[in-house]
Amino acid sequence: MDCIPASNHPEPADEAKDETPALALTSLFPLYLWILPEKAPSMAPAALYQHLSSYFKTTEEEPLPPLSGFLAAVLAVVYTLLYVLPFYLSATTRPSPTLSRDAPSVIRARIRFVSVSVTLSTIITIYVLATRANASRLEILRLMGWYPLGVLEVANSFLLTTLLFAGPLFERIVVESRWKDWIHGQIIRESVGSWIGWRNYVAGPVTEEILFRSLLVPLHLLTPLSSTRVVLLTPLYFGIAHVHHFYEFILTHPHTPMAPSIIRSLIQFTYTTIFGWYATFVFIRTGNVVAVTMVHTFCNWAGLPRVWGRVEPRVAIGGPSIRGKEDSGNEDDRGTRGNWAWSAAYYVLLVAGALGFQQCLWVLTESPRALTKIG
């Protein structure tokens, strides 16, 4: 499939009436304004790392990496612990057999804690980049993917991701007849209208992409590690940060056998790590943290695509049919044929979308703002 480059069911929760977590998330904005230069010097993003490495030369004129791999790994571990540990150090954020992680009070408290953790990690990263790499304010913003925020990179990354979910989108919009809900904005209201939705689609993607992409990736790119290894290694921290859900699951599901709980945790670690590989690849190729945040939000909403089973509407329109003795079986035959048609269309789109994703992966992530080359 040829790719033409672009032209230029979380569970409901009770509504909370107290403060919105958006106030906590905006704590990073003053920091952004503080480091934004009054006048940005002109420098091609592709030469950014060459410029930084020019400050570190040995007598043989061989470039000396601004950061060691050990320091980057230590900072990654510290950041991950700062992000996860507050969930269990406070009674307001710690789940129990009687208090779920989905409780609105727990979600609000956790959003406050991770906002503080991400802000602190951001300050540390800015200090390290400024002192160890001699990076200017503009260079720091570029390394972290905060500036410039290219709209084209955001649109292309989002389009690329939707190709991978062509089948699930067909199922939700066409098979389930929810296209009208999209037009009227009901899908968005349903998604972020609860604290669970706000956590899954706003607070979670924003804080996780800032920490695991915007902060960790630049630190590792300034080490002797190749860009390919950075793509493969840094998402492991992202996957490990989700392992704590295993403890929460066995705590709130004490009657579930240990083996299924472990398998569930391993599956979650696997797909979060795989997503981390993709998000890190997109972040390095586009140099845009907003792009990977939008991709993260979409993937949280879409979930894992189905790869088996029959595709059919979840709710029968018009209710169950009442048949008499004289009725023929044609109606059931038409319904069966219709369900098989939906299923066939779904799997064709799923495969075609995967092939299109493969063909467009490099094209739709091409950007002059790339942090460095991959491969």
Buried (B, 14 or more C-beta within 10 A) or exposed (E): EEBEEEEEEBEEBEEBEEEEBEEBBEBBEEBEEEBBEEEBEEEEBBEBBEBBBEEBEEEEEEBEBBBEBEBBBEBBEEBBEBBBEBBEEBEBBBBEEEBBBBBBBBBBBBBBBBBBBBBEBBEBBBEBBBEBBBBBBBBBBBBBBBBBBBEBBBBBBBEBBBBBBBBBBBBBBBBBEBEEBEEEEEBBEBBBBBBBBBBBBBBBBBBBBBBBBBBBBBBBBBBEBBBEEBBBBBBBBBBBBBBBBBBBBBBBEEEEEEEEBEEBBEEBBEBBBEBBBBBBBBBBBBBBBBBBBBBBBBBBBBEEBBEEEEBBBEEEEEEEEEEEEEEEEEEEEEEEEEBEEBBEBBBEBBEBBBEBBEBBBBBBBEBEBBBBEBE
